[in-house]
Amino acid sequence: MSLLKAIDTNPSFAPRESGPLPERLISGNPAFKTWVQDVARRETIHTGVWEATPGEIWKTIETVRKIYVTVM
């Protein structure tokens, strides 16, 4: 069994739409769309496609783990 999962870069299902918390917004009006395609480790890791419109937010990242993103 392979641990590698194929990710559809053009998913046909509706995304989850969201935006930043008001207290984290610095400028603009960013909007996010997320197409989750795989969940692992008791739902602590989500893999899929993420899209964002221009804007600036502030976020504290409390992790040491690396995240690899490929933009096509």
PyMOL Python script that loads the backbone (N, CA, C, O; Angstrom):
from pymol import cmd

cmd.read_pdbstr("""\
ATOM      1  N   MET A   1       0.846  -1.189   0.000  1.00  0.00           N
ATOM      2  CA  MET A   1       0.000   0.000   0.000  1.00  0.00           C
ATOM      3  C   MET A   1       0.889   1.250   0.000  1.00  0.00           C
ATOM      4  O   MET A   1       1.768   1.390   0.851  1.00  0.00           O
ATOM      5  N   SER A   2       0.665   2.127  -0.927  1.00  0.00           N
ATOM      6  CA  SER A   2       1.436   3.357  -1.025  1.00  0.00           C
ATOM      7  C   SER A   2       0.872   4.419  -0.087  1.00  0.00           C
ATOM      8  O   SER A   2      -0.341   4.528   0.092  1.00  0.00           O
ATOM      9  N   LEU A   3       1.762   5.188   0.501  1.00  0.00           N
ATOM     10  CA  LEU A   3       1.339   6.301   1.347  1.00  0.00           C
ATOM     11  C   LEU A   3       1.122   7.568   0.525  1.00  0.00           C
ATOM     12  O   LEU A   3       0.631   8.568   1.049  1.00  0.00           O
ATOM     13  N   LEU A   4       1.482   7.537  -0.752  1.00  0.00           N
ATOM     14  CA  LEU A   4       1.294   8.695  -1.620  1.00  0.00           C
ATOM     15  C   LEU A   4      -0.148   8.745  -2.111  1.00  0.00           C
ATOM     16  O   LEU A   4      -0.720   7.721  -2.485  1.00  0.00           O
ATOM     17  N   LYS A   5      -0.727   9.937  -2.106  1.00  0.00           N
ATOM     18  CA  LYS A   5      -2.100  10.140  -2.573  1.00  0.00           C
ATOM     19  C   LYS A   5      -2.075  11.073  -3.771  1.00  0.00           C
ATOM     20  O   LYS A   5      -1.341  12.061  -3.773  1.00  0.00           O
ATOM     21  N   ALA A   6      -2.860  10.775  -4.779  1.00  0.00           N
ATOM     22  CA  ALA A   6      -2.987  11.661  -5.931  1.00  0.00           C
ATOM     23  C   ALA A   6      -3.948  12.787  -5.574  1.00  0.00           C
ATOM     24  O   ALA A   6      -5.026  12.539  -5.034  1.00  0.00           O
ATOM     25  N   ILE A   7      -3.565  14.013  -5.870  1.00  0.00           N
ATOM     26  CA  ILE A   7      -4.394  15.182  -5.588  1.00  0.00           C
ATOM     27  C   ILE A   7      -4.871  15.759  -6.920  1.00  0.00           C
ATOM     28  O   ILE A   7      -4.067  16.046  -7.807  1.00  0.00           O
ATOM     29  N   ASP A   8      -6.165  15.921  -7.047  1.00  0.00           N
ATOM     30  CA  ASP A   8      -6.759  16.515  -8.244  1.00  0.00           C
ATOM     31  C   ASP A   8      -6.578  18.023  -8.159  1.00  0.00           C
ATOM     32  O   ASP A   8      -7.134  18.663  -7.266  1.00  0.00           O
ATOM     33  N   THR A   9      -5.811  18.595  -9.074  1.00  0.00           N
ATOM     34  CA  THR A   9      -5.548  20.036  -9.040  1.00  0.00           C
ATOM     35  C   THR A   9      -6.706  20.864  -9.572  1.00  0.00           C
ATOM     36  O   THR A   9      -6.677  22.092  -9.492  1.00  0.00           O
ATOM     37  N   ASN A  10      -7.725  20.206 -10.114  1.00  0.00           N
ATOM     38  CA  ASN A  10      -8.912  20.890 -10.608  1.00  0.00           C
ATOM     39  C   ASN A  10     -10.148  20.120 -10.129  1.00  0.00           C
ATOM     40  O   ASN A  10     -10.857  19.522 -10.938  1.00  0.00           O
ATOM     41  N   PRO A  11     -10.409  20.134  -8.804  1.00  0.00           N
ATOM     42  CA  PRO A  11     -11.512  19.330  -8.273  1.00  0.00           C
ATOM     43  C   PRO A  11     -12.871  19.778  -8.792  1.00  0.00           C
ATOM     44  O   PRO A  11     -13.099  20.962  -9.040  1.00  0.00           O
ATOM     45  N   SER A  12     -13.777  18.801  -8.953  1.00  0.00           N
ATOM     46  CA  SER A  12     -15.109  19.094  -9.499  1.00  0.00           C
ATOM     47  C   SER A  12     -16.157  19.354  -8.414  1.00  0.00           C
ATOM     48  O   SER A  12     -17.281  19.743  -8.731  1.00  0.00           O
ATOM     49  N   PHE A  13     -15.810  19.147  -7.145  1.00  0.00           N
ATOM     50  CA  PHE A  13     -16.768  19.383  -6.059  1.00  0.00           C
ATOM     51  C   PHE A  13     -16.597  20.788  -5.478  1.00  0.00           C
ATOM     52  O   PHE A  13     -15.551  21.416  -5.646  1.00  0.00           O
ATOM     53  N   ALA A  14     -17.622  21.268  -4.800  1.00  0.00           N
ATOM     54  CA  ALA A  14     -17.619  22.632  -4.246  1.00  0.00           C
ATOM     55  C   ALA A  14     -16.604  22.762  -3.108  1.00  0.00           C
ATOM     56  O   ALA A  14     -16.455  21.849  -2.296  1.00  0.00           O
ATOM     57  N   PRO A  15     -15.908  23.901  -3.054  1.00  0.00           N
ATOM     58  CA  PRO A  15     -14.924  24.112  -1.988  1.00  0.00           C
ATOM     59  C   PRO A  15     -15.590  24.606  -0.705  1.00  0.00           C
ATOM     60  O   PRO A  15     -16.746  25.029  -0.706  1.00  0.00           O
ATOM     61  N   ARG A  16     -14.833  24.540   0.383  1.00  0.00           N
ATOM     62  CA  ARG A  16     -15.242  25.198   1.620  1.00  0.00           C
ATOM     63  C   ARG A  16     -14.718  26.631   1.494  1.00  0.00           C
ATOM     64  O   ARG A  16     -13.524  26.839   1.276  1.00  0.00           O
ATOM     65  N   GLU A  17     -15.604  27.613   1.631  1.00  0.00           N
ATOM     66  CA  GLU A  17     -15.202  29.006   1.500  1.00  0.00           C
ATOM     67  C   GLU A  17     -15.109  29.647   2.875  1.00  0.00           C
ATOM     68  O   GLU A  17     -15.945  29.409   3.746  1.00  0.00           O
ATOM     69  N   SER A  18     -14.067  30.472   3.054  1.00  0.00           N
ATOM     70  CA  SER A  18     -13.856  31.135   4.341  1.00  0.00           C
ATOM     71  C   SER A  18     -13.070  32.414   4.139  1.00  0.00           C
ATOM     72  O   SER A  18     -12.708  32.765   3.016  1.00  0.00           O
ATOM     73  N   GLY A  19     -12.811  33.101   5.222  1.00  0.00           N
ATOM     74  CA  GLY A  19     -12.024  34.322   5.213  1.00  0.00           C
ATOM     75  C   GLY A  19     -11.280  34.436   6.523  1.00  0.00           C
ATOM     76  O   GLY A  19     -11.481  33.620   7.423  1.00  0.00           O
ATOM     77  N   PRO A  20     -10.421  35.438   6.647  1.00  0.00           N
ATOM     78  CA  PRO A  20      -9.656  35.591   7.878  1.00  0.00           C
ATOM     79  C   PRO A  20     -10.542  36.100   9.021  1.00  0.00           C
ATOM     80  O   PRO A  20     -11.581  36.720   8.796  1.00  0.00           O
ATOM     81  N   LEU A  21     -10.108  35.824  10.229  1.00  0.00           N
ATOM     82  CA  LEU A  21     -10.779  36.419  11.388  1.00  0.00           C
ATOM     83  C   LEU A  21     -10.560  37.927  11.337  1.00  0.00           C
ATOM     84  O   LEU A  21      -9.469  38.372  10.981  1.00  0.00           O
ATOM     85  N   PRO A  22     -11.564  38.718  11.680  1.00  0.00           N
ATOM     86  CA  PRO A  22     -11.435  40.180  11.597  1.00  0.00           C
ATOM     87  C   PRO A  22     -10.221  40.738  12.342  1.00  0.00           C
ATOM     88  O   PRO A  22      -9.607  41.703  11.888  1.00  0.00           O
ATOM     89  N   GLU A  23      -9.874  40.140  13.475  1.00  0.00           N
ATOM     90  CA  GLU A  23      -8.735  40.648  14.253  1.00  0.00           C
ATOM     91  C   GLU A  23      -7.384  40.326  13.612  1.00  0.00           C
ATOM     92  O   GLU A  23      -6.358  40.853  14.042  1.00  0.00           O
ATOM     93  N   ARG A  24      -7.371  39.471  12.592  1.00  0.00           N
ATOM     94  CA  ARG A  24      -6.126  39.129  11.890  1.00  0.00           C
ATOM     95  C   ARG A  24      -5.975  39.857  10.558  1.00  0.00           C
ATOM     96  O   ARG A  24      -4.913  39.780   9.939  1.00  0.00           O
ATOM     97  N   LEU A  25      -6.998  40.553  10.107  1.00  0.00           N
ATOM     98  CA  LEU A  25      -6.960  41.253   8.823  1.00  0.00           C
ATOM     99  C   LEU A  25      -6.125  42.518   8.932  1.00  0.00           C
ATOM    100  O   LEU A  25      -6.347  43.350   9.811  1.00  0.00           O
ATOM    101  N   ILE A  26      -5.159  42.652   8.028  1.00  0.00           N
ATOM    102  CA  ILE A  26      -4.324  43.858   7.981  1.00  0.00           C
ATOM    103  C   ILE A  26      -4.788  44.762   6.847  1.00  0.00           C
ATOM    104  O   ILE A  26      -4.991  45.959   7.053  1.00  0.00           O
ATOM    105  N   SER A  27      -4.959  44.201   5.646  1.00  0.00           N
ATOM    106  CA  SER A  27      -5.432  45.002   4.517  1.00  0.00           C
ATOM    107  C   SER A  27      -6.074  44.109   3.476  1.00  0.00           C
ATOM    108  O   SER A  27      -5.852  42.898   3.450  1.00  0.00           O
ATOM    109  N   GLY A  28      -6.881  44.730   2.610  1.00  0.00           N
ATOM    110  CA  GLY A  28      -7.537  44.002   1.539  1.00  0.00           C
ATOM    111  C   GLY A  28      -8.770  43.262   2.028  1.00  0.00           C
ATOM    112  O   GLY A  28      -9.269  43.500   3.128  1.00  0.00           O
ATOM    113  N   ASN A  29      -9.246  42.358   1.181  1.00  0.00           N
ATOM    114  CA  ASN A  29     -10.423  41.554   1.510  1.00  0.00           C
ATOM    115  C   ASN A  29     -10.170  40.117   1.042  1.00  0.00           C
ATOM    116  O   ASN A  29     -10.847  39.632   0.136  1.00  0.00           O
ATOM    117  N   PRO A  30      -9.183  39.427   1.666  1.00  0.00           N
ATOM    118  CA  PRO A  30      -8.858  38.089   1.199  1.00  0.00           C
ATOM    119  C   PRO A  30      -9.988  37.098   1.444  1.00  0.00           C
ATOM    120  O   PRO A  30     -10.679  37.162   2.460  1.00  0.00           O
ATOM    121  N   ALA A  31     -10.164  36.188   0.502  1.00  0.00           N
ATOM    122  CA  ALA A  31     -11.139  35.107   0.627  1.00  0.00           C
ATOM    123  C   ALA A  31     -10.411  33.807   0.319  1.00  0.00           C
ATOM    124  O   ALA A  31      -9.524  33.776  -0.534  1.00  0.00           O
ATOM    125  N   PHE A  32     -10.779  32.745   1.004  1.00  0.00           N
ATOM    126  CA  PHE A  32     -10.112  31.459   0.848  1.00  0.00           C
ATOM    127  C   PHE A  32     -11.093  30.404   0.360  1.00  0.00           C
ATOM    128  O   PHE A  32     -12.266  30.408   0.735  1.00  0.00           O
ATOM    129  N   LYS A  33     -10.600  29.501  -0.481  1.00  0.00           N
ATOM    130  CA  LYS A  33     -11.368  28.333  -0.913  1.00  0.00           C
ATOM    131  C   LYS A  33     -10.485  27.110  -0.668  1.00  0.00           C
ATOM    132  O   LYS A  33      -9.305  27.105  -1.020  1.00  0.00           O
ATOM    133  N   THR A  34     -11.068  26.078  -0.064  1.00  0.00           N
ATOM    134  CA  THR A  34     -10.320  24.869   0.258  1.00  0.00           C
ATOM    135  C   THR A  34     -11.067  23.644  -0.257  1.00  0.00           C
ATOM    136  O   THR A  34     -12.245  23.447   0.040  1.00  0.00           O
ATOM    137  N   TRP A  35     -10.365  22.828  -1.028  1.00  0.00           N
ATOM    138  CA  TRP A  35     -10.902  21.563  -1.509  1.00  0.00           C
ATOM    139  C   TRP A  35     -10.115  20.457  -0.806  1.00  0.00           C
ATOM    140  O   TRP A  35      -9.079  20.027  -1.314  1.00  0.00           O
ATOM    141  N   VAL A  36     -10.578  19.996   0.334  1.00  0.00           N
ATOM    142  CA  VAL A  36      -9.884  18.935   1.074  1.00  0.00           C
ATOM    143  C   VAL A  36     -10.094  17.612   0.353  1.00  0.00           C
ATOM    144  O   VAL A  36     -11.222  17.236   0.035  1.00  0.00           O
ATOM    145  N   GLN A  37      -8.984  16.905   0.097  1.00  0.00           N
ATOM    146  CA  GLN A  37      -9.074  15.648  -0.644  1.00  0.00           C
ATOM    147  C   GLN A  37      -8.565  14.449   0.141  1.00  0.00           C
ATOM    148  O   GLN A  37      -8.777  13.308  -0.269  1.00  0.00           O
ATOM    149  N   ASP A  38      -7.902  14.689   1.255  1.00  0.00           N
ATOM    150  CA  ASP A  38      -7.449  13.578   2.103  1.00  0.00           C
ATOM    151  C   ASP A  38      -7.269  14.102   3.523  1.00  0.00           C
ATOM    152  O   ASP A  38      -6.848  15.240   3.730  1.00  0.00           O
ATOM    153  N   VAL A  39      -7.591  13.262   4.489  1.00  0.00           N
ATOM    154  CA  VAL A  39      -7.441  13.608   5.900  1.00  0.00           C
ATOM    155  C   VAL A  39      -6.689  12.455   6.562  1.00  0.00           C
ATOM    156  O   VAL A  39      -6.973  11.286   6.300  1.00  0.00           O
ATOM    157  N   ALA A  40      -5.717  12.799   7.434  1.00  0.00           N
ATOM    158  CA  ALA A  40      -4.913  11.766   8.087  1.00  0.00           C
ATOM    159  C   ALA A  40      -4.648  12.139   9.539  1.00  0.00           C
ATOM    160  O   ALA A  40      -4.944  13.251   9.976  1.00  0.00           O
ATOM    161  N   ARG A  41      -4.097  11.207  10.262  1.00  0.00           N
ATOM    162  CA  ARG A  41      -3.697  11.386  11.662  1.00  0.00           C
ATOM    163  C   ARG A  41      -4.777  12.018  12.525  1.00  0.00           C
ATOM    164  O   ARG A  41      -4.605  13.094  13.098  1.00  0.00           O
ATOM    165  N   ARG A  42      -5.898  11.307  12.597  1.00  0.00           N
ATOM    166  CA  ARG A  42      -7.025  11.743  13.431  1.00  0.00           C
ATOM    167  C   ARG A  42      -7.455  13.173  13.082  1.00  0.00           C
ATOM    168  O   ARG A  42      -7.724  13.988  13.965  1.00  0.00           O
ATOM    169  N   GLU A  43      -7.514  13.460  11.774  1.00  0.00           N
ATOM    170  CA  GLU A  43      -7.970  14.747  11.235  1.00  0.00           C
ATOM    171  C   GLU A  43      -7.067  15.929  11.604  1.00  0.00           C
ATOM    172  O   GLU A  43      -7.532  17.069  11.628  1.00  0.00           O
ATOM    173  N   THR A  44      -5.789  15.678  11.889  1.00  0.00           N
ATOM    174  CA  THR A  44      -4.857  16.770  12.166  1.00  0.00           C
ATOM    175  C   THR A  44      -4.104  17.218  10.921  1.00  0.00           C
ATOM    176  O   THR A  44      -3.492  18.286  10.910  1.00  0.00           O
ATOM    177  N   ILE A  45      -4.152  16.398   9.871  1.00  0.00           N
ATOM    178  CA  ILE A  45      -3.497  16.749   8.603  1.00  0.00           C
ATOM    179  C   ILE A  45      -4.538  16.685   7.489  1.00  0.00           C
ATOM    180  O   ILE A  45      -5.172  15.653   7.269  1.00  0.00           O
ATOM    181  N   HIS A  46      -4.702  17.811   6.789  1.00  0.00           N
ATOM    182  CA  HIS A  46      -5.631  17.878   5.656  1.00  0.00           C
ATOM    183  C   HIS A  46      -4.814  18.205   4.415  1.00  0.00           C
ATOM    184  O   HIS A  46      -3.964  19.096   4.435  1.00  0.00           O
ATOM    185  N   THR A  47      -5.078  17.475   3.333  1.00  0.00           N
ATOM    186  CA  THR A  47      -4.356  17.678   2.084  1.00  0.00           C
ATOM    187  C   THR A  47      -5.365  17.986   0.983  1.00  0.00           C
ATOM    188  O   THR A  47      -6.449  17.405   0.942  1.00  0.00           O
ATOM    189  N   GLY A  48      -5.003  18.897   0.100  1.00  0.00           N
ATOM    190  CA  GLY A  48      -5.894  19.229  -0.996  1.00  0.00           C
ATOM    191  C   GLY A  48      -5.414  20.471  -1.717  1.00  0.00           C
ATOM    192  O   GLY A  48      -4.214  20.732  -1.811  1.00  0.00           O
ATOM    193  N   VAL A  49      -6.362  21.228  -2.222  1.00  0.00           N
ATOM    194  CA  VAL A  49      -6.076  22.447  -2.983  1.00  0.00           C
ATOM    195  C   VAL A  49      -6.602  23.638  -2.195  1.00  0.00           C
ATOM    196  O   VAL A  49      -7.710  23.595  -1.662  1.00  0.00           O
ATOM    197  N   TRP A  50      -5.806  24.702  -2.122  1.00  0.00           N
ATOM    198  CA  TRP A  50      -6.189  25.908  -1.400  1.00  0.00           C
ATOM    199  C   TRP A  50      -5.987  27.101  -2.323  1.00  0.00           C
ATOM    200  O   TRP A  50      -4.983  27.182  -3.030  1.00  0.00           O
ATOM    201  N   GLU A  51      -6.935  28.020  -2.315  1.00  0.00           N
ATOM    202  CA  GLU A  51      -6.886  29.210  -3.162  1.00  0.00           C
ATOM    203  C   GLU A  51      -7.166  30.431  -2.293  1.00  0.00           C
ATOM    204  O   GLU A  51      -8.014  30.381  -1.402  1.00  0.00           O
ATOM    205  N   ALA A  52      -6.462  31.516  -2.547  1.00  0.00           N
ATOM    206  CA  ALA A  52      -6.679  32.753  -1.793  1.00  0.00           C
ATOM    207  C   ALA A  52      -6.645  33.950  -2.738  1.00  0.00           C
ATOM    208  O   ALA A  52      -5.875  33.977  -3.699  1.00  0.00           O
ATOM    209  N   THR A  53      -7.487  34.935  -2.455  1.00  0.00           N
ATOM    210  CA  THR A  53      -7.458  36.195  -3.195  1.00  0.00           C
ATOM    211  C   THR A  53      -6.496  37.139  -2.476  1.00  0.00           C
ATOM    212  O   THR A  53      -6.157  36.895  -1.319  1.00  0.00           O
ATOM    213  N   PRO A  54      -6.047  38.215  -3.134  1.00  0.00           N
ATOM    214  CA  PRO A  54      -5.076  39.119  -2.516  1.00  0.00           C
ATOM    215  C   PRO A  54      -5.583  39.738  -1.211  1.00  0.00           C
ATOM    216  O   PRO A  54      -6.770  40.023  -1.049  1.00  0.00           O
ATOM    217  N   GLY A  55      -4.662  39.929  -0.315  1.00  0.00           N
ATOM    218  CA  GLY A  55      -4.931  40.553   0.972  1.00  0.00           C
ATOM    219  C   GLY A  55      -3.776  40.253   1.897  1.00  0.00           C
ATOM    220  O   GLY A  55      -2.880  39.483   1.551  1.00  0.00           O
ATOM    221  N   GLU A  56      -3.790  40.850   3.062  1.00  0.00           N
ATOM    222  CA  GLU A  56      -2.716  40.651   4.021  1.00  0.00           C
ATOM    223  C   GLU A  56      -3.319  40.326   5.380  1.00  0.00           C
ATOM    224  O   GLU A  56      -4.174  41.051   5.889  1.00  0.00           O
ATOM    225  N   ILE A  57      -2.855  39.216   5.957  1.00  0.00           N
ATOM    226  CA  ILE A  57      -3.339  38.818   7.274  1.00  0.00           C
ATOM    227  C   ILE A  57      -2.152  38.539   8.173  1.00  0.00           C
ATOM    228  O   ILE A  57      -1.025  38.371   7.706  1.00  0.00           O
ATOM    229  N   TRP A  58      -2.416  38.493   9.450  1.00  0.00           N
ATOM    230  CA  TRP A  58      -1.407  38.151  10.436  1.00  0.00           C
ATOM    231  C   TRP A  58      -1.805  36.833  11.065  1.00  0.00           C
ATOM    232  O   TRP A  58      -2.963  36.641  11.437  1.00  0.00           O
ATOM    233  N   LYS A  59      -0.850  35.923  11.187  1.00  0.00           N
ATOM    234  CA  LYS A  59      -1.156  34.632  11.795  1.00  0.00           C
ATOM    235  C   LYS A  59       0.059  34.135  12.547  1.00  0.00           C
ATOM    236  O   LYS A  59       1.180  34.179  12.039  1.00  0.00           O
ATOM    237  N   THR A  60      -0.166  33.668  13.745  1.00  0.00           N
ATOM    238  CA  THR A  60       0.890  33.027  14.515  1.00  0.00           C
ATOM    239  C   THR A  60       0.886  31.554  14.162  1.00  0.00           C
ATOM    240  O   THR A  60      -0.142  30.885  14.268  1.00  0.00           O
ATOM    241  N   ILE A  61       2.023  31.052  13.748  1.00  0.00           N
ATOM    242  CA  ILE A  61       2.139  29.635  13.428  1.00  0.00           C
ATOM    243  C   ILE A  61       2.894  28.969  14.565  1.00  0.00           C
ATOM    244  O   ILE A  61       4.064  29.265  14.807  1.00  0.00           O
ATOM    245  N   GLU A  62       2.221  28.079  15.249  1.00  0.00           N
ATOM    246  CA  GLU A  62       2.806  27.417  16.412  1.00  0.00           C
ATOM    247  C   GLU A  62       3.168  25.978  16.078  1.00  0.00           C
ATOM    248  O   GLU A  62       2.640  25.036  16.668  1.00  0.00           O
ATOM    249  N   THR A  63       4.069  25.825  15.130  1.00  0.00           N
ATOM    250  CA  THR A  63       4.490  24.487  14.730  1.00  0.00           C
ATOM    251  C   THR A  63       5.902  24.537  14.186  1.00  0.00           C
ATOM    252  O   THR A  63       6.392  25.593  13.786  1.00  0.00           O
ATOM    253  N   VAL A  64       6.537  23.406  14.175  1.00  0.00           N
ATOM    254  CA  VAL A  64       7.875  23.292  13.611  1.00  0.00           C
ATOM    255  C   VAL A  64       7.825  22.458  12.340  1.00  0.00           C
ATOM    256  O   VAL A  64       8.833  22.329  11.645  1.00  0.00           O
ATOM    257  N   ARG A  65       6.684  21.900  12.035  1.00  0.00           N
ATOM    258  CA  ARG A  65       6.543  21.035  10.866  1.00  0.00           C
ATOM    259  C   ARG A  65       6.629  21.843   9.575  1.00  0.00           C
ATOM    260  O   ARG A  65       6.254  23.015   9.533  1.00  0.00           O
ATOM    261  N   LYS A  66       7.119  21.208   8.543  1.00  0.00           N
ATOM    262  CA  LYS A  66       7.260  21.871   7.252  1.00  0.00           C
ATOM    263  C   LYS A  66       6.049  21.587   6.402  1.00  0.00           C
ATOM    264  O   LYS A  66       5.502  20.485   6.437  1.00  0.00           O
ATOM    265  N   ILE A  67       5.629  22.569   5.640  1.00  0.00           N
ATOM    266  CA  ILE A  67       4.508  22.424   4.721  1.00  0.00           C
ATOM    267  C   ILE A  67       5.041  22.701   3.316  1.00  0.00           C
ATOM    268  O   ILE A  67       5.643  23.744   3.061  1.00  0.00           O
ATOM    269  N   TYR A  68       4.810  21.753   2.411  1.00  0.00           N
ATOM    270  CA  TYR A  68       5.250  21.904   1.031  1.00  0.00           C
ATOM    271  C   TYR A  68       4.041  22.194   0.160  1.00  0.00           C
ATOM    272  O   TYR A  68       3.048  21.467   0.195  1.00  0.00           O
ATOM    273  N   VAL A  69       4.133  23.261  -0.620  1.00  0.00           N
ATOM    274  CA  VAL A  69       3.028  23.671  -1.474  1.00  0.00           C
ATOM    275  C   VAL A  69       3.528  23.771  -2.903  1.00  0.00           C
ATOM    276  O   VAL A  69       4.580  24.355  -3.162  1.00  0.00           O
ATOM    277  N   THR A  70       2.775  23.202  -3.824  1.00  0.00           N
ATOM    278  CA  THR A  70       3.088  23.326  -5.239  1.00  0.00           C
ATOM    279  C   THR A  70       1.978  24.144  -5.888  1.00  0.00           C
ATOM    280  O   THR A  70       0.803  23.788  -5.794  1.00  0.00           O
ATOM    281  N   VAL A  71       2.349  25.232  -6.541  1.00  0.00           N
ATOM    282  CA  VAL A  71       1.380  26.077  -7.233  1.00  0.00           C
ATOM    283  C   VAL A  71       1.548  25.836  -8.720  1.00  0.00           C
ATOM    284  O   VAL A  71       2.647  25.950  -9.262  1.00  0.00           O
ATOM    285  N   MET A  72       0.431  25.499  -9.383  1.00  0.00           N
ATOM    286  CA  MET A  72       0.507  25.196 -10.811  1.00  0.00           C
ATOM    287  C   MET A  72      -0.249  26.229 -11.597  1.00  0.00           C
ATOM    288  O   MET A  72      -0.306  26.152 -12.824  1.00  0.00           O
TER     289      MET A  72
END
""", "prot")
cmd.dss("prot")
cmd.show_as("cartoon", "prot")
cmd.util.cbc("prot")
cmd.orient("prot")
